[in-house]
């Protein structure tokens, strides 16, 4: 299922692991750029350098777009999310929950 189309002023590129821009229906990492994009993480130059490149934001989402411009997100490349001010590794959390239940 598509997540929708881009808003005016937002650019997107689907890139492979080398940063090469891919075409319609080719899966890769979703990169976004807009006048509203932040320029980095506060006090975290390492993650800023990995995530923000020339005003592009590397989302860590795996997806593609179709010929009509609809965007599809199919997976995550990064399994880290923020919860209550802490970074949580989704894969590790799932493993711990499964280990606790079984």
C-alpha positions in Angstrom: 0.0 0.0 0.0 1.3 3.5 -0.9 2.0 6.0 1.8 1.0 8.9 -0.5 2.6 11.4 -2.7 5.2 14.1 -1.9 4.1 17.5 -0.7 5.0 20.6 -2.8 8.6 21.6 -2.1 9.7 18.2 -0.9 12.1 16.2 -3.0 12.8 12.5 -2.7 15.4 10.2 -4.0 15.6 6.4 -3.7 19.2 5.4 -3.4 21.2 2.2 -3.3 24.0 1.6 -0.7 26.5 3.6 -2.8 24.2 6.6 -3.0 23.2 6.0 -6.6 19.7 7.2 -7.4 17.3 4.5 -8.5 14.3 4.6 -10.8 10.6 3.8 -10.4 9.9 0.5 -8.6 13.5 0.0 -7.6 13.9 -0.5 -3.8 16.4 1.5 -1.9 16.8 3.9 1.0 14.5 6.9 0.9 16.2 10.3 1.0 14.3 13.5 1.5 15.1 17.2 1.0 13.0 20.3 1.6 13.4 23.9 2.8 12.1 22.7 6.2 14.6 20.0 6.8 16.8 20.3 9.9 20.6 20.3 9.4 21.6 17.8 12.0 21.3 16.3 15.4 22.2 18.5 18.4 25.6 17.5 20.0 25.8 14.3 17.8 28.2 15.0 14.9 28.7 11.3 14.1 25.0 10.6 13.5 24.6 14.0 11.8 27.3 13.1 9.3 25.7 9.7 8.6 22.2 10.9 8.2 22.4 14.4 6.7 24.2 14.9 3.4 24.0 18.1 1.3 20.6 18.9 2.9 19.4 15.4 2.1 18.0 13.3 5.0 18.8 9.6 4.9 15.7 8.2 6.6 16.7 4.6 7.2 13.5 3.5 5.5 13.6 1.1 2.6 11.1 1.9 -0.1 10.4 2.9 -3.7 8.1 5.0 -5.8 5.9 4.2 -8.8 5.4 5.8 -12.2 2.5 7.9 -10.8 4.7 9.3 -7.9 3.2 7.3 -5.1 5.7 6.4 -2.4 5.9 3.0 -0.7 7.7 2.1 2.5 8.5 -1.6 2.8 11.0 -2.0 5.6 13.5 -0.3 7.9 17.3 -0.3 7.4 17.8 1.2 10.9 16.1 -0.6 13.7 16.5 2.2 16.2 13.7 4.4 17.5 13.3 6.9 20.3 11.1 6.1 23.3 10.9 8.4 26.4 14.2 10.1 25.4 16.1 6.8 24.9 17.3 5.1 21.8 15.7 1.6 21.5 16.9 -1.2 19.2 13.7 -2.7 17.8 15.4 -6.0 16.9 16.9 -6.4 20.4 13.5 -5.5 22.0 11.7 -8.1 20.0 14.3 -10.7 20.9 14.1 -9.9 24.6 10.2 -10.0 24.6 10.3 -13.4 22.7 12.9 -14.8 25.2 10.8 -13.6 28.1 7.5 -15.1 26.8 9.0 -18.5 25.8 
